[in-house]
Each structure stands twice: as structure tokens, then as C-alpha cells.
Amino acid sequence: MNSKILAGITLEVLDDLKGQSICCIDVKTLTSITDYMVIATGRSNTHVKALADNVVKKVKEVEQEVVGMEGRMQSEWVLVDCGGVVIHIMLAPVRALYNLEELWNFEVPKESELKKCKS
């Protein structure tokens, strides 16, 4: 399965569980670490943990590897590494503080475009 399809699957899971401000950034030309970064906001620590757990569950269901998961204990920022796709799920204040979209020089799209993988 290619990274773009896997990114799409993670976007669906996050959307189904009411993740907020979901976006996907194509970083293939910017780094060799991964192809896509998916970023989403959770409403609470419990919501962040549930979003991350469900992403892991779905990735395993489609027989893809989860390389690792970090931050689940505190659940303010959980990172799920699926190789070609890295998913960041954060509480709103943490997301605002680190502003990963700006770090990757990504212009945040309008709300209607947020759930698409951007090139």
C-alpha cells in the first residue's frame, strides 16, 4: 500500500472520531523521514488517546506496520509513526505552541479543504 492511500485512511479515522482541524502535508520533497504528515487536534487528553488508538487499530487492520507511538501516557501530543505517514494528534494549546504547519512551511487551507492531502 502506498503512503498516500495510508494517509487517506488515517484521515478517515480521525474524521470519523471527530478529530478537529485535520490536515495532511506532503513532505516527500522536504525530508527523507516520511512522505506525509497528518496533523489533528483532539478536544481532551482522552480524545487524543482515543484518536491515536483508533488510528493504530485501523493501520493494523489494513495490514500495515506501526513503527512506533510516542506520548500516549500524557496524551497532550501523541505521535504515531507508520513509516511513510507520521500522524501528530495534539491538544489545541500544544498544536498552537509548536505550529508544525508553519515549521514545514505549509499554508493552512480553508476549513473545507482541511481533510485532503496537500502537495
C-alpha positions as CSV (number, residue, x, y, z in Angstrom):
1,M,0.0,0.0,0.0
2,N,1.4,3.4,-0.9
3,S,1.8,6.2,1.6
4,K,-0.9,8.4,0.0
5,I,-3.6,5.7,0.5
6,L,-2.4,5.1,4.1
7,A,-2.6,8.9,4.7
8,G,-6.2,8.9,3.4
9,I,-7.1,6.0,5.7
10,T,-5.8,7.9,8.7
11,L,-7.7,11.0,7.7
12,E,-10.9,9.0,7.5
13,V,-10.3,7.5,11.0
14,L,-9.6,10.9,12.5
15,D,-12.6,12.4,10.8
16,D,-14.9,9.6,11.9
17,L,-13.9,10.2,15.6
18,K,-14.4,13.9,15.3
19,G,-10.8,15.0,15.2
20,Q,-10.6,18.7,14.6
21,S,-8.6,20.8,12.1
22,I,-7.3,17.8,10.3
23,C,-4.7,18.4,7.7
24,C,-2.2,16.3,5.6
25,I,1.1,17.7,4.4
26,D,3.1,16.1,1.6
27,V,6.7,16.3,2.8
28,K,8.3,13.9,0.4
29,T,10.5,16.6,-1.2
30,L,11.4,18.2,2.2
31,T,12.6,15.1,4.2
32,S,13.6,11.5,3.8
33,I,11.9,10.6,7.1
34,T,8.4,10.2,5.8
35,D,6.1,11.1,2.9
36,Y,3.1,12.6,4.6
37,M,2.5,14.3,8.0
38,V,-1.1,14.2,9.2
39,I,-1.9,16.7,12.0
40,A,-5.2,16.7,14.0
41,T,-6.5,18.3,17.2
42,G,-8.3,16.4,20.0
43,R,-10.7,18.0,22.4
44,S,-9.2,16.4,25.6
45,N,-6.4,14.0,26.7
46,T,-9.0,11.2,26.5
47,H,-10.0,12.2,22.9
48,V,-6.4,12.4,21.8
49,K,-5.7,9.0,23.2
50,A,-8.8,7.5,21.5
51,L,-7.9,9.1,18.2
52,A,-4.4,7.6,18.3
53,D,-5.6,4.2,19.4
54,N,-8.1,4.0,16.6
55,V,-5.5,5.1,14.0
56,V,-3.2,2.3,15.2
57,K,-6.1,-0.2,15.1
58,K,-7.1,0.7,11.6
59,V,-3.5,0.7,10.3
60,K,-3.0,-2.8,11.7
61,E,-6.4,-3.9,10.2
62,V,-5.2,-2.9,6.7
63,E,-2.0,-4.9,7.4
64,Q,0.4,-2.0,7.6
65,E,3.1,-1.6,10.2
66,V,3.0,0.8,13.1
67,V,6.7,1.7,13.7
68,G,6.0,3.3,17.0
69,M,3.8,5.5,19.1
70,E,5.1,8.3,21.5
71,G,3.3,10.4,24.0
72,R,0.3,8.2,24.7
73,M,0.7,8.3,28.5
74,Q,0.2,12.1,28.8
75,S,-1.9,12.3,25.6
76,E,-1.2,16.0,25.1
77,W,0.7,15.2,21.8
78,V,0.7,11.7,20.5
79,L,2.8,10.8,17.5
80,V,2.0,7.6,15.6
81,D,4.8,6.6,13.1
82,C,3.6,4.4,10.3
83,G,6.8,4.8,8.2
84,G,5.5,6.7,5.1
85,V,2.9,8.5,7.2
86,V,3.5,10.2,10.6
87,I,0.4,11.3,12.5
88,H,0.5,14.0,15.1
89,I,-2.6,14.3,17.4
90,M,-2.5,17.2,19.8
91,L,-4.5,19.2,22.2
92,A,-5.2,22.7,20.8
93,P,-2.7,24.6,23.1
94,V,0.1,22.2,22.2
95,R,-0.7,22.5,18.5
96,A,-0.7,26.3,18.7
97,L,2.6,26.3,20.6
98,Y,4.5,24.0,18.2
99,N,2.7,25.1,15.0
100,L,4.0,22.3,12.8
101,E,2.3,23.6,9.7
102,E,4.5,26.7,9.8
103,L,7.6,24.7,10.6
104,W,7.0,22.7,7.4
105,N,6.2,26.0,5.6
106,F,2.6,24.8,4.9
107,E,-0.1,27.3,4.3
108,V,-3.1,26.2,6.4
109,P,-6.0,25.6,4.0
110,K,-9.6,26.8,4.4
111,E,-11.8,24.5,6.6
112,S,-13.4,23.0,3.5
113,E,-10.0,21.8,2.3
114,L,-8.5,20.5,5.5
115,K,-9.2,16.8,5.1
116,K,-7.3,16.5,1.8
117,C,-3.7,15.5,1.4
118,K,-1.9,18.6,0.1
119,S,1.0,18.5,-2.3
